[in-house]
Amino acid sequence: MSCGWGGRMIGFLSSECKKYIGTEPSSKTFNGLERLNNDINTIGKEVELHQLGSEVFRPEKESVDLCFTSPPYFDTEKYSDEETQSYKKYPTEDTWINGFLKDTISNCYYGLKIGGKMMLNIANTTKYKTIEDDTIRLSNECGFKHVDTIYLILSSVSGKGEKLEPIFIFEK
């Protein structure tokens, strides 16, 4: 879900995993992901890309081992101006959390095998101060169990040291 610019796909290609399923609504980013896969996937690993949002894509029931992403933080991360972007489709905090994020989490739950994991890297922002709590609440409501939180260390753009962002780990 929410492929981004290809870092997760490159991680998959260098791993022992067998299949990568990605969703990306931005046409420019999606086309870049397809080119990236064609250019660097020299061993022919299975990559399945879908040009749509993760709130729309529903994998086959209990077919996935892991769902991992850093979704757009409501309207903090704007990857394009296309109408397919979650901040455009769901323009308020309430519609975004209860439309985009809840449907994305629900689709993950549907697709994950029993015991499968969902990992979400999402952090509070100055504009959306409860996105972390809302993510945990929605995940629990969809049937997940919050089993751990680890922290991603990011370097500060402003030169003020490191910033920590949570990666919430849920189990079906």
C-alpha positions in Angstrom: 0.0 0.0 0.0 1.2 3.5 -0.8 4.3 2.4 -2.7 6.0 5.8 -2.7 9.0 6.3 -4.9 10.3 2.7 -4.8 12.4 2.2 -1.7 10.2 -0.6 -0.4 10.2 -2.3 -3.8 14.0 -2.1 -3.9 14.0 -3.6 -0.4 11.8 -6.4 -1.6 14.0 -7.1 -4.6 17.0 -7.5 -2.4 15.2 -9.8 0.1 14.3 -13.4 0.0 10.5 -12.6 -0.2 8.7 -14.1 -3.2 6.1 -11.5 -4.2 5.5 -7.8 -3.8 2.1 -6.2 -4.2 2.0 -2.5 -4.4 -0.6 0.2 -4.8 0.1 3.7 -6.0 -2.5 6.2 -7.2 -0.2 8.8 -8.6 0.2 8.2 -12.4 3.7 9.7 -12.6 4.9 7.7 -9.6 3.2 4.5 -10.8 4.9 4.8 -14.2 8.2 5.4 -12.5 7.7 2.3 -10.3 7.0 0.2 -13.4 10.1 1.5 -15.1 12.1 0.9 -11.9 10.9 -2.7 -11.8 11.7 -3.3 -15.5 15.1 -1.8 -15.1 16.4 -3.4 -11.9 14.3 -6.6 -11.5 16.8 -8.7 -13.4 16.1 -11.9 -11.5 12.4 -11.8 -12.4 10.9 -11.6 -9.0 7.1 -11.3 -8.9 6.0 -7.6 -8.7 2.4 -6.8 -8.9 1.6 -3.1 -9.2 -1.9 -1.5 -9.1 -2.5 2.1 -10.1 -5.1 2.9 -7.4 -5.3 3.8 -3.7 -4.8 1.3 -0.9 -8.3 2.1 0.4 -9.7 0.7 -2.9 -7.4 -2.3 -3.5 -8.5 -5.5 -1.8 -6.1 -8.4 -2.0 -7.3 -12.0 -2.1 -8.6 -13.1 1.2 -5.8 -14.4 3.6 -3.2 -14.3 0.8 -0.6 -11.9 2.3 2.0 -12.4 5.0 2.9 -8.7 5.6 1.5 -5.3 4.9 3.9 -2.4 5.4 3.8 1.2 4.5 4.2 4.8 5.6 0.9 6.2 4.4 0.5 9.9 3.5 -0.1 11.8 6.8 -3.5 13.2 5.8 -2.6 16.4 3.9 1.0 16.7 5.2 2.5 14.7 2.3 1.1 15.7 -1.1 2.7 13.5 -3.8 0.7 15.0 -6.7 -2.2 17.2 -7.5 -4.2 14.3 -9.1 -7.8 13.7 -7.8 -6.7 10.1 -6.9 -4.6 11.4 -4.0 -6.1 10.7 -0.5 -5.9 14.3 0.6 -8.1 15.3 -2.4 -10.5 12.4 -2.1 -10.8 12.8 1.7 -10.3 16.5 2.4 -11.0 16.6 6.1 -9.3 14.8 9.0 -12.5 12.9 9.7 -13.1 11.8 6.1 -9.4 10.9 5.7 -9.2 8.8 8.9 -12.6 7.1 8.5 -12.4 6.7 4.7 -8.8 6.4 3.5 -7.0 5.0 6.5 -9.8 2.8 7.9 -10.5 1.3 4.5 -6.8 0.7 4.0 -6.5 -1.1 7.3 -9.6 -3.1 6.7 -8.3 -4.2 3.3 -5.0 -5.3 5.0 -6.9 -7.3 7.6 -8.9 -9.0 4.9 -5.8 -9.9 2.9 -3.5 -11.0 5.7 -3.2 -14.6 6.7 -3.9 -15.5 10.3 -0.8 -14.4 12.3 0.2 -12.0 9.5 1.6 -8.6 10.4 0.7 -5.1 9.4 3.4 -2.4 10.1 2.5 1.3 9.7 5.0 4.1 10.0 2.9 7.1 10.8 3.5 10.0 13.2 1.7 12.9 14.7 2.1 16.2 12.9 1.6 19.8 14.0 -1.6 19.8 11.9 -2.9 16.3 12.9 -1.8 15.7 16.5 -3.8 12.5 17.1 -3.0 10.5 14.0 -0.9 7.9 15.9 -3.7 7.2 18.4 -6.3 7.2 15.7 -4.3 4.6 13.7 -4.0 2.3 16.7 -7.7 2.7 17.5 -8.8 2.0 13.9 -6.5 -1.0 13.7 -8.0 -2.5 16.9 -11.5 -1.8 15.6 -10.7 -3.7 12.4 -9.6 -6.7 14.4 -5.8 -6.2 14.8 -3.9 -6.6 18.0 -1.2 -4.0 18.6 1.8 -6.1 19.5 4.8 -3.7 19.4 6.0 -0.3 18.4 9.5 0.3 17.1 11.1 3.6 16.2 12.5 4.8 12.9 15.4 7.3 13.4 15.3 10.1 10.9 17.9 12.8 10.6 16.6 16.3 11.1 16.3 18.6 8.1 16.7 21.6 10.3 19.9 20.3 11.9 18.4 19.8 15.3 19.5 16.2 15.7 17.5 13.1 15.1 13.7 12.6 15.0 12.0 9.4 16.0 8.9 8.1 14.1 6.9 5.1 15.3 6.3 2.0 13.3 3.2 0.3 14.8 3.2 -3.4 14.5 -0.1 -5.2 14.5 -1.0 -8.9 14.2 -4.1 -10.5 12.7 
